[in-house]
Amino acid sequence: MERGVIIISLLAAVMFSAIGVVYANHMERTLFVTLQGLQTERDNLNLDWGRLQLEQSTWATHARIEGIARKQLGMSQPNFDEVVVIRP
């Protein structure tokens, strides 16, 4: 009788251990798929960040700003005789 209880206890322990291994493998695969998705999203965001930095540098070029100042604001470079130097 005592021997049968030990065998049943060991069998139950082996079954719980097997179920635990299957569950751990399933969780590992699920987390790995999530990790790959997040890495792909990170890479896409890094690409977007690079594009936005390039766009910002394009919009902030001196030639573009000078062109807008001349066309939209009617500004121009002053002549030499129009420059007034103020000294303290």
N, CA, C and O of each residue as an XYZ file, in Angstrom:
352
protein
N       0.827     -1.191      0.000
C       0.000      0.000      0.000
C       0.870      1.252      0.000
O       0.630      2.186     -0.765
N       1.876      1.262      0.861
C       2.757      2.425      0.960
C       3.547      2.616     -0.331
O       3.813      3.743     -0.750
N       3.915      1.509     -0.948
C       4.655      1.562     -2.204
C       3.788      2.152     -3.312
O       4.298      2.911     -4.136
N       2.518      1.835     -3.360
C       1.589      2.366     -4.349
C       1.405      3.869     -4.209
O       1.286      4.571     -5.213
N       1.379      4.376     -2.973
C       1.235      5.814     -2.722
C       2.468      6.558     -3.222
O       2.360      7.642     -3.794
N       3.624      5.975     -3.006
C       4.875      6.601     -3.471
C       4.898      6.663     -4.990
O       5.273      7.685     -5.564
N       4.502      5.582     -5.641
C       4.494      5.541     -7.114
C       3.494      6.563     -7.664
O       3.808      7.279     -8.614
N       2.316      6.636     -7.087
C       1.308      7.598     -7.542
C       1.794      9.026     -7.294
O       1.578      9.901     -8.132
N       2.444      9.272     -6.164
C       2.987     10.606     -5.869
C       4.070     10.985     -6.869
O       4.100     12.116     -7.355
N       4.955     10.050     -7.175
C       6.011     10.328     -8.161
C       5.430     10.539     -9.554
O       5.899     11.402    -10.296
N       4.425      9.768     -9.909
C       3.763      9.932    -11.203
C       3.105     11.312    -11.294
O       3.198     11.982    -12.322
N       2.448     11.727    -10.224
C       1.825     13.057    -10.201
C       2.892     14.151    -10.304
O       2.702     15.147    -11.001
N       4.005     13.958     -9.611
C       5.092     14.947     -9.685
C       5.657     15.035    -11.093
O       5.954     16.129    -11.573
N       5.811     13.896    -11.761
C       6.312     13.885    -13.141
C       5.317     14.577    -14.065
O       5.723     15.326    -14.953
N       4.028     14.341    -13.873
C       3.005     14.972    -14.717
C       2.997     16.485    -14.520
O       2.947     17.234    -15.496
N       3.046     16.944    -13.266
C       3.082     18.384    -13.009
C       4.343     19.015    -13.585
O       4.310     20.131    -14.103
N       5.446     18.294    -13.489
C       6.700     18.793    -14.044
C       6.607     18.897    -15.566
O       7.065     19.879    -16.150
N       6.019     17.896    -16.204
C       5.863     17.926    -17.660
C       4.968     19.076    -18.092
O       5.262     19.776    -19.060
N       3.863     19.266    -17.359
C       2.959     20.375    -17.680
C       3.685     21.713    -17.499
O       3.503     22.634    -18.295
N       4.505     21.814    -16.453
C       5.284     23.033    -16.230
C       6.268     23.310    -17.351
O       6.453     24.461    -17.745
N       6.907     22.259    -17.875
C       7.854     22.429    -18.985
C       7.126     22.891    -20.239
O       7.601     23.787    -20.936
N       5.983     22.292    -20.529
C       5.200     22.694    -21.706
C       4.752     24.142    -21.566
O       4.832     24.911    -22.524
N       4.284     24.518    -20.387
C       3.835     25.893    -20.159
C       4.997     26.879    -20.297
O       4.840     27.943    -20.895
N       6.147     26.531    -19.753
C       7.327     27.412    -19.846
C       7.759     27.585    -21.302
O       8.117     28.689    -21.712
N       7.728     26.507    -22.085
C       8.080     26.613    -23.513
C       7.090     27.481    -24.266
O       7.473     28.280    -25.120
N       5.817     27.319    -23.946
C       4.790     28.140    -24.596
C       4.990     29.616    -24.264
O       4.927     30.468    -25.151
N       5.231     29.919    -22.991
C       5.452     31.309    -22.588
C       6.705     31.880    -23.245
O       6.717     33.042    -23.650
N       7.752     31.077    -23.354
C       8.992     31.535    -23.988
C       8.733     31.895    -25.446
O       9.211     32.925    -25.921
N       7.995     31.071    -26.149
C       7.689     31.356    -27.560
C       6.818     32.599    -27.698
O       7.039     33.423    -28.586
N       5.839     32.730    -26.828
C       4.962     33.903    -26.862
C       5.750     35.181    -26.600
O       5.579     36.179    -27.300
N       6.613     35.143    -25.591
C       7.420     36.321    -25.270
C       8.429     36.628    -26.369
O       8.728     37.795    -26.624
N       8.959     35.592    -27.025
C       9.908     35.816    -28.110
C       9.224     36.496    -29.295
O       9.794     37.395    -29.913
N       8.002     36.066    -29.610
C       7.248     36.704    -30.699
C       6.964     38.168    -30.348
O       7.072     39.045    -31.204
N       6.605     38.426    -29.100
C       6.370     39.804    -28.653
C       7.643     40.631    -28.767
O       7.610     41.778    -29.214
N       8.773     40.040    -28.358
C      10.058     40.731    -28.459
C      10.386     41.087    -29.902
O      10.822     42.204    -30.181
N      10.183     40.152    -30.815
C      10.458     40.434    -32.227
C       9.567     41.557    -32.749
O      10.026     42.414    -33.503
N       8.307     41.556    -32.355
C       7.401     42.629    -32.780
C       7.852     43.979    -32.255
O       7.815     44.975    -32.977
N       8.279     44.015    -30.998
C       8.740     45.276    -30.419
C      10.048     45.744    -31.056
O      10.254     46.944    -31.236
N      10.926     44.811    -31.395
C      12.167     45.194    -32.070
C      11.883     45.749    -33.456
O      12.535     46.701    -33.886
N      10.926     45.173    -34.155
C      10.537     45.692    -35.470
C       9.953     47.090    -35.332
O      10.262     47.979    -36.125
N       9.114     47.282    -34.329
C       8.531     48.607    -34.090
C       9.622     49.619    -33.748
O       9.580     50.755    -34.221
N      10.603     49.219    -32.926
C      11.726     50.093    -32.585
C      12.499     50.494    -33.838
O      12.849     51.661    -34.012
N      12.763     49.519    -34.710
C      13.497     49.828    -35.934
C      12.724     50.797    -36.822
O      13.304     51.713    -37.405
N      11.405     50.589    -36.924
C      10.583     51.503    -37.723
C      10.564     52.906    -37.129
O      10.616     53.895    -37.861
N      10.488     52.993    -35.809
C      10.514     54.305    -35.164
C      11.867     54.995    -35.351
O      11.921     56.213    -35.516
N      12.956     54.226    -35.326
C      14.275     54.812    -35.584
C      14.374     55.341    -37.010
O      14.977     56.389    -37.242
N      13.787     54.624    -37.969
C      13.762     55.111    -39.353
C      12.960     56.409    -39.456
O      13.391     57.366    -40.100
N      11.805     56.430    -38.822
C      10.985     57.650    -38.832
C      11.730     58.808    -38.185
O      11.673     59.931    -38.687
N      12.423     58.559    -37.085
C      13.183     59.600    -36.398
C      14.267     60.158    -37.323
O      14.467     61.371    -37.382
N      14.958     59.289    -38.035
C      15.970     59.746    -38.977
C      15.371     60.603    -40.081
O      15.938     61.631    -40.454
N      14.223     60.180    -40.605
C      13.546     60.965    -41.645
C      13.113     62.332    -41.118
O      13.247     63.345    -41.806
N      12.595     62.348    -39.890
C      12.164     63.620    -39.313
C      13.347     64.552    -39.062
O      13.227     65.762    -39.257
N      14.475     64.017    -38.638
C      15.656     64.855    -38.449
C      16.126     65.434    -39.785
O      16.507     66.602    -39.862
N      16.095     64.607    -40.836
C      16.475     65.089    -42.159
C      15.511     66.161    -42.643
O      15.935     67.170    -43.207
N      14.218     65.951    -42.426
C      13.225     66.944    -42.830
C      13.414     68.247    -42.057
O      13.310     69.330    -42.632
N      13.690     68.148    -40.761
C      13.902     69.348    -39.957
C      15.119     70.121    -40.454
O      15.078     71.348    -40.554
N      16.193     69.415    -40.763
C      17.387     70.115    -41.250
C      17.131     70.745    -42.621
O      17.700     71.787    -42.946
N      16.273     70.106    -43.424
C      15.937     70.681    -44.728
C      15.110     71.953    -44.564
O      15.361     72.947    -45.246
N      14.135     71.930    -43.671
C      13.270     73.094    -43.472
C      14.019     74.252    -42.821
O      13.601     75.403    -42.953
N      15.104     73.975    -42.130
C      15.805     75.022    -41.392
C      17.061     75.525    -42.114
O      17.891     76.192    -41.497
N      17.214     75.221    -43.396
C      18.402     75.702    -44.108
C      18.351     77.228    -44.238
O      17.279     77.825    -44.331
N      19.532     77.837    -44.241
C      19.615     79.293    -44.324
C      19.031     79.820    -45.638
O      18.372     80.859    -45.658
N      19.275     79.100    -46.723
C      18.761     79.552    -48.026
C      17.232     79.568    -48.025
O      16.625     80.498    -48.556
N      16.611     78.558    -47.441
C      15.148     78.506    -47.406
C      14.593     79.640    -46.552
O      13.633     80.303    -46.945
N      15.192     79.866    -45.383
C      14.720     80.923    -44.497
C      14.915     82.294    -45.144
O      14.057     83.168    -45.027
N      16.037     82.475    -45.819
C      16.274     83.747    -46.503
C      15.264     83.958    -47.630
O      14.770     85.066    -47.836
N      14.962     82.872    -48.363
C      13.961     82.977    -49.429
C      12.598     83.365    -48.897
O      11.912     84.194    -49.496
N      12.195     82.778    -47.783
C      10.902     83.125    -47.175
C      10.919     84.577    -46.706
O       9.939     85.300    -46.888
N      12.031     85.008    -46.102
C      12.131     86.397    -45.632
C      12.008     87.366    -46.796
O      11.372     88.412    -46.664
N      12.601     87.038    -47.921
C      12.533     87.935    -49.085
C      11.140     87.937    -49.729
O      10.596     88.999    -50.032
N      10.568     86.750    -49.935
C       9.302     86.653    -50.657
C       8.096     87.012    -49.795
O       7.292     87.861    -50.179
N       7.967     86.383    -48.651
C       6.750     86.555    -47.851
C       6.796     87.796    -46.960
O       5.763     88.411    -46.698
N       7.987     88.162    -46.497
C       8.081     89.293    -45.575
C       8.636     90.558    -46.235
O       8.677     91.620    -45.612
N       9.058     90.443    -47.483
C       9.570     91.604    -48.198
C      10.888     92.123    -47.639
O      11.188     93.307    -47.792
N      11.666     91.290    -47.008
C      12.937     91.713    -46.415
C      14.043     91.621    -47.452
O      13.945     90.857    -48.413
N      15.092     92.401    -47.252
C      16.239     92.351    -48.161
C      17.500     92.696    -47.385
O      17.436     93.225    -46.276
N      18.633     92.394    -47.972
C      19.928     92.724    -47.370
C      20.126     94.238    -47.477
O      19.978     94.784    -48.571
N      20.453     94.935    -46.389
C      20.622     96.387    -46.473
C      21.900     96.752    -47.228
O      22.892     96.023    -47.201
N      21.844     97.886    -47.892
C      23.036     98.408    -48.579
C      24.023     98.915    -47.531
O      23.674     99.105    -46.366
N      25.256     99.130    -47.968
C      26.301     99.566    -47.044
C      25.961    100.915    -46.418
O      26.205    101.133    -45.231
N      25.393    101.825    -47.221
C      25.075    103.151    -46.691
C      23.846    103.152    -45.777
O      23.591    104.146    -45.098
N      23.086    102.063    -45.747
C      21.917    101.954    -44.864
C      22.259    101.376    -43.497
O      21.425    101.383    -42.592
N      23.483    100.876    -43.343
C      23.893    100.251    -42.090
C      24.354    101.339    -41.127
O      25.179    102.182    -41.480
N      23.821    101.316    -39.921
C      24.206    102.265    -38.892
C      24.872    101.485    -37.762
O      24.287    100.537    -37.238
N      26.074    101.871    -37.388
C      26.797    101.210    -36.314
C      26.639    102.054    -35.054
O      26.935    103.248    -35.070
N      26.188    101.461    -33.991
C      25.989    102.148    -32.730
C      27.079    101.669    -31.766
O      27.234    100.473    -31.519
N      27.817    102.621    -31.239
C      28.885    102.273    -30.304
C      28.533    102.780    -28.924
O      27.873    103.811    -28.793
N      28.963    102.069    -27.886
C      28.633    102.498    -26.538
C      29.390    103.746    -26.099
O      29.204    104.217    -24.977
